[in-house]
Amino acid sequence: MSGLLFQAFIYLCAAVIAVPIVKRLGLGSVLGYLIAGIIIGPLTGLVGAEAREIRHFAEFGIVMMLFLVGLELEPRMLWKMRAHLLGLGGVQVLITTVLIAGVCLALGIYWSVALAIGLIFSLSSTAIVLQSLTEKGLARTEGGRSSFSVLLFQDIAVIPILALIPLLAFPELAGSGPENVVHNNPVSLMQGIPDWEYALVMLGAVSFVLLGGYFLSRPLFRFIAASRLQEIFTASALLLVIGISLLMTLVNLSPALGTFLAGVVLANSEFRHELKSDIEPFKGILLGLFFITVGAGIDFGILFDDFTTVLSLTMGVIMLKGLVLFGLARLFRLEPSDGWLFTLGLAQAGEFGFALLGYSVQNSVIPGDLAKTLSLIIALSMLLTPALLTLYEKMIMPRIGISDKRDPDIIDKQGTVVIAGIGRFGQVVNRLLVASDVSTVVLDHESAMIDRLSQLGIKSYYGDASRPELLHAAGIENAKVFVVAIDDRDRAVDMVEYVHRHYPRVKIIARAFDVNHLYLLKKAGVDLAIREVFDASLELGAEVLKMLGLDPLKVEEMARTFRQHDEAGLDKLYDLWDENPDIARNRAFIARAKEHGETLKEMMATDQLLLHDRTDRE
């Protein structure tokens, strides 16, 4: 027991220290987990061979992740992805397998071994890619969706790969594999049955997951929810995922695929959100543990024995897969920014490669010594992936994020009001002004939004409103008001500063995300900054007070008083605000903010606005 507690302490301690530090450096949590594993494994030796066994357990985090991904996808949405799923995914696996197998043949490797290596390295890391894309807010981009389509196809492709590998066996390799690479499946029910029965059993298992998830899960969860015991519902959610994983394992199918299908079936369930909240913490912990074990499993002995060869092979795999992915991005007409994300995100080998290598050694397909080197290449390529995505985010995206889109529209009108941004905030502003017969010119750099609004009859122009020539074309020098309603905080401040400096006659109204952004806009010269959620939050708070029994007229008076006092307090706090405050000035700002809150309480108590409750009226 003490040994187990010590190991748990080491893993948790490494994660708690390394991940926040790496995250603060802007490199993402995945790289932090990998570095933590390297530190406690190869560098210090605090963990040893047990990391490989722990990895098999931690791979369950991938299963949970795909279940949660399935919960976000309705079946009709999955059907819409079929072109990318079969096209991008299928072509990527096929071409990558052929090219890597061809390189192996050129290096003198026998054809069956070369084919097995090609199949294994055609797969990418579902865990690292999806986690990194979600963390960086890139999962919903076209590049992110295309990456997910390929990853999903690869997970499905594991099934025929598992069926093909035994057919490539070398009898003379039997027993040559090291124990730490072999990955058996002792609980399989598919041993020694005919192929037609094998196919029927697999089809039956998938059908049971789909039909059971649709017809049985809802009554079960309603029954459990009626108990009003949160821990039992959590246990039921885990039972669902573990049960499906066990079923898939028994019939030699991918547990991740099974739970993904179950998630898709439950995507329209009324219990979707509760299932997600229950599974999410376990998924995060297990995925973090998986990444740590990958880092801890890197064999630096093999690496340093032939550093140049191993590193060259790793970079070769990444570059070859990158070329295939980049070509497919161009073929499927992804925008350059999405194409680069697609290319750099999927260029690594994947975690399923570890299992497939063990399976290949077990079935006398790949020699054990070669499998050790290939396993190291997989781990190194996974280690480099967060760095590649950071390179994309920090260096590539800023250079092509604007220029890769279409050319700016020709602005053929000028308006009394120029609006930068036609998202959910700018749309309401524009609709009100147009309905009031005010001439507006709207600029936005999201081409999809421009096209979508044009179908609704809302005229807007594609272009970056921070570019002086576009503002000039929109007639900023003759406009009366400039409205900044974009999502980018820094660019919003830059726009305000530019227009205030060059067109001081133009009134500037801007959307502020929070108080700090409001102060930045005020410093830049804005005439009026509106906090985007303040009015809605104030209205919601007023409705709560009404539901608690306070008189509606008194509530409206309280809301007005609160608004006036809050705005006056913000003006006073601005005198102490600083973008980069020293310690003394920051303390003064915090003290004034606390004083502001206490004053509000005293003022409302003095006016006796809180005493008019339901009892008084009755």
N, C-alpha and C positions, 0 to 999 in steps of 0.2 A: 504493500500500500504506500509506504513512504517513497519508494522509487517512482511510482506512478504520480504521486503528488509533486515530486521534484521535477519530473519531466513536464507536467502541466504548468508548473511555475515558470520553468525556463521558456516554454513556448509563449505563454502569455506575457511574460516580462519583455521578451524580445519584440513582440508585436506592439506592446504599449509604448515602448521607448522609440523604436525605429520608425514606425508608421507615421506618427505625428510630425517627427522631424522631417522626413522625406516629403510629406504632404505640405508642410510649410514652405518647402523649397519649390513647390509647384510641380512636383514630379508624379503625383498620384499615389494612392494607397497600395496598388498592386506591386509597384516597384519597391515600396517600403517593406511589404511582406517578404518579397524575394530576398532583399538585402538582409532582413532579419534572419532568414533561414541560412544564408551564407555565413553570417556571423556566428550563429550557434552551432553550425554544422562543420563545414570544411575549415573555417578559420580557428575556432576555439575548441572544437570537439566536444561541446557540451551535450550534443545529441549524436547518436550513432546510427547503426543499421536499422533500428526500430522506426526511423523516419519513413522507410519504404512501406512498412506495414500501416503506419498512420496515414500515409498518402492514400492507400486504398480506402480507408474509412472516410477520409476528408473528401474524396471524390464524390461522396454523397451530396456535398454542397452544390456540385454541378447539376445533379439531379433536381435538387430543390430550386435552383436558379431557373432551369428550363420549365419547371412547373409554374413558377411565377410569371415567366415570359408568356406561357400559354394562357394564363389568366387575363393577360392584357390583349389577347388576340381573339376576336370573334371568328367563327368558322368562315363567314363570308369575306372577312379581311384576309384570312389565310388563302382563300381561293383567288383573291385578287393578286396575291404574290406568286401565283403559279409560274408565270413567265420567268421571273427572276429566280425562283426556287429551282426550276428544272433547267432553265437556260444558263444563267450565271453559274449556279452550283454544279450542274452536271458537266458543263464544258470545262470548268475550272479543275474539277477532279480528274477528268479524262486527260486533258492536255498536260497538267502537272505530273501526273503519273507517267505518261509517255516520255516526257522530257527528262525527268529524274532517272527513270529506268534506262534511258538512252545514255545519259552521262555515266551511270554505273557500268553499263556494258562497255563503254569506251575506256573505263578504268580497269577492265579485265574481270569484272564480277560476272558470275554465271547468270544466265537469263532469268531463271526462276527467283534467285535471290534479288536480282535487280528489280524485277517486277514487284516483289514484296516490299522492297525499300521505297519504290515509287508510290505504291498505294499508301504506305504508312506516312510518308512525308507530304502527301497531297492534302492531308487534314490540317486544320488550323486549331488554335486554342479557343474553344467556346468560352471557357471561364475567364481568361484574361481579356479577350476582346469585348465581350458583353459588359463585364465589370468596368473596364476602362471607358467604353463609350458612354455608359450610363453616368459614370462619375463626372465625365467632362461635358455632359449635356449634348453629346453628339449622336445619341441613339436614334433620334427622330429625324435626323437629316437623311437625304437620299443615300449618301454614302453609308450611313449607319444601317438603314433598312436593307440595302443591298448586301452589306456584310452579314447581317442576320440571316438573309435568305441562303447565302452560301454556307454558313455554319450549320443551319438546319439541314440542308441537303447532305452535308458531310456527316452529320450524326446519323442520318438515315443510311448513308453509304457504308457505315461501319458493319451493317448486317451482311450485305453480300461479300464484303472484304473478309469477314470472319469465316464465311462459307468457302471462299476461294483459297485462303492461305493453306489449309491442309492438303490441297491438290498440288501444291508446289513443293512438297516435302522431299528432302534428301535422306534416305534411310541411314547413310553413314554418319549423319550428324546426330543421331539419336543419343541422348544422354550427355551431349556436349555443353548444354546450357548451364550457367550458374544458377544456384537456387534463388538468388535475390532478384532474378529477372523473370522467373517463371510465375505465371499467374493462372492458376487452375480455377476451374469452376466445378467443385465437387458436388454441388446440389442440382446440376442440370438433369432434366427429365428427358433429354433428347438423345441420350446415348444409345446407339445401336438400333434406331428405328428407321424404317424406310423413308425415302425422300418425300413421297406423297403424304405420309402421315406427318412428317416434319412440317410441311407446308400447311397442312390443315390445322395443326396445333398452334402454329404461329398466328395464322389468320383468326383462329378462335380466341386466342389471348388478346389480340388487338381489338376484336369485336366486343369482347367482354369489357375491356377498358372503356370503349366508346359508349356502348349501350348501358353499362353499369353506371358510368359517370352521369349519363343523362337521366336514367329512370330511377336508380337506387340511391344516389348520393343526396339528392334533395330531401326525400323523406327522412333519411338517416340524420342529416344535419338539422332538420326541423325538430326531430325528436330530441337530439342532444341539446339544441339551443333552448328547448323548453325547460331543461334542468337548471338553467341560469348559473351554471358552473363554468367559469371561463377556462379553468385548467383542464376540464374534460373536453371542451371544444378544441383546445390546443392539442391535447392528446389525440383527438379524432383526426385533426388535420395531419399530424405526423403519421398516424396509422394509415391514412389514405396514401400518402406518398411512399411510405415504407412498404406497404402491401403491394402497390403497383410495381415498385422496383423489384420486390421479391418475385412476383409473377413473371416479369420480363426476364429476370435472371434464370428462372427455372426453364424457360423455353429458348434460352440463348439469344434473347433480344436485348437491345440497349435500354437500360432503366431510364435513361434521360429521355429517350424517345417516348416511352410509355407515359411518363409523368407529364411530358409536354402535351401529348394528346389529351390526357385527362384535364390539364389546365385549360385547353381550348374548349373542351366540352363544358367546363364550368364557368367559362368567361361571361355568360349571361345569367349566372346564378345570383340570387339575392345574397348569398354568403361569400361572394367573391372578395369583397374588401376585408372581411374578417379573416378569411383564409390567408389572404396576403399578409395581413398584420401579424398573424400567428407564425407563419413560416419564415418571414423575412429575417428575424434575428438569428434563427438557426442557420439559414443560408449564409448570412454574412460571416458568422463565426467559422463555419466549416470551410468556406471558400478561402478565408484568411489563413486557416490552418493548412489548406491544400497548397497555397502559394508558398508558405514557409517550408513545407516539406520538399517542394521542388527546389528551392534554394539550398536547403540542407542536403539534398541528394546529389548535388553537383560534385563530381569526382575530380578534384583539382590535380590528383596524381596523374590520371590519364591525360588531363589537359596539359600539364607542364612537361610530361614525357614527350609529347609531340605537339607543342603549342601551335606552331605555324600550320600544320596540317589540319588540326581540329578547328582552329579559328577560320581557316580558309574554307573548309567544308561548311561550317555554319553560315558564313557570309555568302557562300555560293548558293546554299539552299534559299536564303532570304532573297538574294538577288534574282535567282531563277523564278521563284514563286512570284516575286514582285513584278517581273517582266510579263508573266502570264496574266496576272491580275490587272496590270496597267493596260495591257492590250484588250482585255475584256471590258474594262471601264470605257475605253474609247469605242469599242464595238457596240456596247449597249448605250452609248451616248450619255454617259454621266458627265456632269459639269466637272471641270478640272479640280475644283476644291473637293468635291465628293469622290472623284476618281483617285486623288492622292490619299484621302482617308481610307478608301476601300483597299488601295494597294498596300499602304504601310500597316494597316490594321491586321491584314490576314497573311502577311508574308512569313509568319513563323510556323513551326510545326506545333502539334497540339498534344494535349494531355492523353488523348486516346492512343497516341503513339506509344506510350509506355506499356499500356496493356497489350497492344498489338505486337510489340516487340517480344514481350514475354510469351504471348501465344505463338509467335513464329518460332521462337527457340524451343518451346514445348513440342511443337509439331515438326521439328527438325527441318526448318526452312532457312533460318539465319543462324550462323555460328554464334556461340555465346560471346566470344571475344569481340566480334564485330558488333554484336548487340550492345555491349557496354559503351563502345564509342558512339554508336548511333543514339543511344539514350542520352549521352552527354550533349550531343549536338541539339537534340530536341530541347533539353533544359536550357542551354545557352540561347537558343533562338527565342524561347519564351521569355528569358531574362531581358533580352534586348527589345522586346515589343513595347513595353511602357515608354522606353526612351524614344522609340520611333514615333509613337503617338504624341509625345511631348514635343519632338522635333516638328511634327506636323502642326501642332497647336501654336507653338511659339514662333516658328520661322516661316513655314510654308503658307499657312492660312493668312497671316497678315499681308503677305505679298500678293496672293492671288484671290483673296476673299472678295474683293470688289472687282478687280480687273477681269476675272474669269467669267463674269456675267455678260449679258448683252450690252450693247452701247446705250448710253442715255437717250431717252426719247427727246425729240425736238419739241420744245415748249412753245406752243403757238398762241398763248394767251397770257394776260397778266391780271392779277386780282388785287382786290383791296386787302385780302388776308392771304399770306403764304403759310402753308402748314407743312411742317416736316414730320412725316410719319403718319401712316394710315392704318395703324393697328387698331386694337380694340378701343384705345383711348382717343386717337385721332379721328376715328370714324364718327364717333358721337359728336365731337366738336364740328366736324365738317358738315354732317347732316343738319345740325341745328342752324349753322350759318347759311347753308344753301336754302333751307326751308324758309329762312328769314330774308331771302333775296339778296344775300351778300355774296359778291364774287370772290371765289377762292381758287388758289392754285396749290395742288397737293403733290408733294414729292415723297417717294419712298424707294429704297434700294432693294426691296424684296419683290422680284419679278412675279413670283407665283401670286402674291397678294394683289399686285396691280392687275394681273390678268383675271383673277377671280372677281374683283370688284367691278371690272369693266363689263363682265357678263350681267352684273346687277344694275348697270347704267350709271355707275359712279365713276366719274372721270378723274384720273390721277396720272401722274407721269413717273416713269422709271428714272431714277437717278439718285446720286448721293447728295443730299441737301447741304452737306458740309463743304462742297466744292463751290468756290466763289462764282465761277462762270454759270453754274446752274441757278444759283440764287439771283444772279443778274438777269438771266433769261426769264426767270419767273417774275421779274419786276420788283425786286426787293426795295430798290431805291424809291419807288412810288407807292409802295404798300403802306398801309397804316398800322398793321399789326403783323407780327411774326410769331407763329405758334410752334413750339418745339414739343413734339409728342413721340419721340423715338425711344426705343428700348435701351439704347447704349448710353450709360450715364456719362462717360467721359466725353463722347462726341457731342452730347447735348450741351455740356458746359462749354466746349470749344465753339459750338455754333453761337451760343449766347454771347460769348466774349467777342467773336468776330463781328456779328451784326451790331452789337452795342458800340464797338469801336469805329466801324466804318459807316454805319447808318444810325446815328444817335437819335434821329427824329422818329424812327420806327419803334413802336411799343412792342415789348417782348414778353410773351407769356409762355411759361414752360411747365412741363410735367415733372414733378419731383418724386423720387422713389421713397425718400425718408428725410428726416430732419437734416442729416449731414449733407445730403445731396441738395436740399433746399438752400443751405448756407453756401455751398459751392456755386450754385446758380446765382444767388444774391451777390456774391463777391464778383462774379463774372459780369454783372450788370443787368440782370433780369428785372423787369418792372413788376411782375407778379409770378410767383411759383405756387402751383397747386399740388399738394400732396395727393397722389392718385387714390389712396384708399381712405383718406381722412373722412370725407363726407359720408361714404358708405358705412364706415365703422361708427361714426357718430349717429347716423340714422339707425343702425342696428342696435346700438346701445340704448337709444331712446325707446325703441320697440320693446326691449327687455324690461325697461322700467315700467312701461305701460302694462306689460303682462304681469308684473309684480303687484299691480293694483294702484299705481300712482295716477293722479289725474292727468289726462292728456295735455291740457293747457299748461299745467305746471311742468310737465316733461319738456314741452316745447320751449318754455322759458329757461329751464335748466340747460337744455342743449345750446340755446343762444348764449347764455352766460358762459358756459364751458368754452364755446368757440372763441368768444371775445377774450376771455382770460388766457386761453392757450396761445392765441396769436400775439397778444401783448407780451406774454412770457417769452415767446420765441424771439421777439425783437430785443428783449433785454439780454437773453442768453447769447445772442449773436455778438454782443460786445466782448464776450469772454471766449468765443469760439475761435479755434485756430486749426488749420489743416494739419499741422505738425506741432502740436502743443508740447511745451516742456511740462515737467511733473507738477510744478507749482500752479501753472495756468490750468492744467487739466483738473487739479483738485478744486480750484475755484469754480470751474464750469460745473463739476458734479455737485458741489455744494449749492450753487445757485439753482440747479435743476431740482434738487431735493426741496429747497425752499419754495420753489415755484409750485410743486405738488402739494406741499403743506398749506400754502396760501389758498389754493383752490378749495381744499377741504374746509378751511375755516370760513371762507367767504360763503360757501353754499350752506354751511351750518348756521351762520348768522342770519342768512335770508330765510331760514326755515323751509327750504325747498324740499327737504327730504321727509317732512313731517306729515305731508298730505297723503296718507296711505288709505287703504280700503276701509279701515276701522273708522277713521275720521269722517269719511263720506257716509258711512252707514249710521 
